[in-house]
Amino acid sequence: MDYTSFHDILNPDELEGINELVTSEKFEWIYIPTTSGKGDNDFSFVNLLYNKSKNQHSINKHYDAFKNIISKCCNAFGQNEKNLIRVRLGLIPNYGRFVIHSPHIDFDYSHTTLLFYLNQSDGGTYFYKDKKIINESKFEQNKCIKFDGSIYHSSSSPIDHSIRIALNINLKNET
């Protein structure tokens, strides 16, 4: 399973500004007891910025602050922003041990996933075939990766840093 990646999506000032926002006390993170929703018992935090799935349509108050990143990530891969399904931030803390979370897909229909790595951290993204890891994207700040959303994937916890923050952008595939 291959993924494609682009580095240096944001300029240093943009990157610093968005990291200041997501790590400020004014930014709301919602606790979830399982990172993948599959009962892995390793908690994380999320902020759902945009959701247009299952007859829902919601835009969070912080969405505008992320429009530039969404646009730059979509443009880097030739994706159309009008196909957005969901945009969600995920924050995974250092658990004091290395954890690879349960493999999952974000939606059970055809879609494309873009992951933008926001902060300086570790804790890669793993890709699976037949329940076995077949590839890994190393977590590198200011890198965006694109992959087929029907491929099972998982995050992992940082061990050398206190937190790992990624922006997950899901898009409908054009038919």
KARA-V776177 format. One record per backbone hydrogen bond with DSSP energy under -1.0 kcal/mol. CO is the residue of the C=O (numbers start at 1). NH is the residue of the N-H. E is the energy in kcal/mol with one decimal. If there is no record, write none. Layout:
[[CO | NH | E] [CO | NH | E]]
This chain:
[[4 | 146 | -2.5] [6 | 144 | -2.8] [11 | 15 | -2.5] [12 | 16 | -2.4] [13 | 17 | -2.3] [14 | 18 | -2.3] [15 | 19 | -2.0] [16 | 20 | -2.2] [17 | 21 | -1.9] [18 | 22 | -2.3] [19 | 23 | -1.3] [21 | 24 | -1.4] [24 | 27 | -1.1] [30 | 46 | -2.3] [32 | 44 | -2.1] [42 | 35 | -1.5] [44 | 32 | -2.8] [45 | 91 | -3.1] [46 | 30 | -2.9] [47 | 89 | -2.6] [49 | 60 | -2.7] [50 | 87 | -2.5] [51 | 58 | -2.5] [53 | 56 | -1.3] [58 | 51 | -2.5] [60 | 63 | -2.0] [63 | 66 | -2.1] [66 | 70 | -2.7] [67 | 71 | -2.9] [68 | 72 | -2.6] [69 | 73 | -2.9] [70 | 74 | -2.7] [71 | 75 | -2.8] [72 | 76 | -2.1] [73 | 77 | -1.1] [74 | 79 | -3.1] [75 | 78 | -1.1] [80 | 83 | -2.1] [81 | 84 | -1.8] [83 | 172 | -3.0] [85 | 52 | -3.6] [86 | 170 | -3.0] [87 | 49 | -1.9] [87 | 50 | -1.8] [88 | 168 | -3.4] [89 | 47 | -1.7] [90 | 166 | -2.2] [91 | 45 | -2.3] [92 | 164 | -1.9] [99 | 157 | -2.5] [104 | 153 | -2.2] [111 | 149 | -2.3] [112 | 171 | -2.7] [113 | 147 | -2.3] [114 | 169 | -3.2] [115 | 145 | -2.6] [116 | 167 | -2.9] [117 | 142 | -2.9] [125 | 137 | -2.9] [126 | 154 | -2.0] [127 | 134 | -3.2] [127 | 135 | -1.2] [129 | 132 | -1.7] [132 | 129 | -2.2] [135 | 127 | -2.5] [137 | 125 | -2.3] [140 | 143 | -1.4] [142 | 9 | -1.5] [143 | 117 | -2.9] [144 | 6 | -2.4] [145 | 115 | -2.3] [146 | 4 | -1.9] [147 | 113 | -2.7] [148 | 151 | -2.0] [152 | 128 | -2.3] [153 | 104 | -2.2] [154 | 126 | -3.0] [155 | 101 | -2.4] [162 | 94 | -2.0] [164 | 92 | -2.7] [165 | 118 | -2.1] [166 | 90 | -2.6] [167 | 116 | -2.6] [168 | 88 | -2.6] [169 | 114 | -2.9] [170 | 85 | -3.1] [170 | 86 | -1.3] [171 | 112 | -2.8]]
